[in-house]
Amino acid sequence: MAICLPRIVSSKKVPNGYFAVYDGESQRRYVIPVSFLNRPLFQDLLGLSEEEFEYSHPTGGLRIPCNEDIFVDVTSRLN
């Protein structure tokens, strides 16, 4: 089964098997598969998030400190 690219979801509800993240600049919300958490590329993004924001995410969701183009590029490589 193919994994879809990250998608922007306006609804607050996140489907089972997915979680919400925000990019660092535009704070655009993406809903991505939980399976990304095991991927080294995504773990690198999580490390950057921890360094910059520690565990404080004022939006209530995980914020990744990169621009939208980089985020989409990295996550598209995880497919």
C-alpha positions, 0 to 999 in steps of 0.5 A: 500500500502506497503512503500518500504525500503529507496533506493539509487538513482543515479539520481538527480530527486526525484519522487513526494511524496519522498525526498532525505536524506544523512546518516552522515558517508558515505553520501550515498543518499536515497530517502524516502517517505514524509510520514516518516516526520510524524513518531516519529522515523524519527522526532527523526532523524530530531532532531539529524540533527538539533542539529548537522548541524543546517540548514546548509547542504553542500550537498544540501540535508538533512543530518542525523547524523548516520551511514548507518546501523542505518539509514536503521534499523530505516527507516525499522521500519517505514514500 
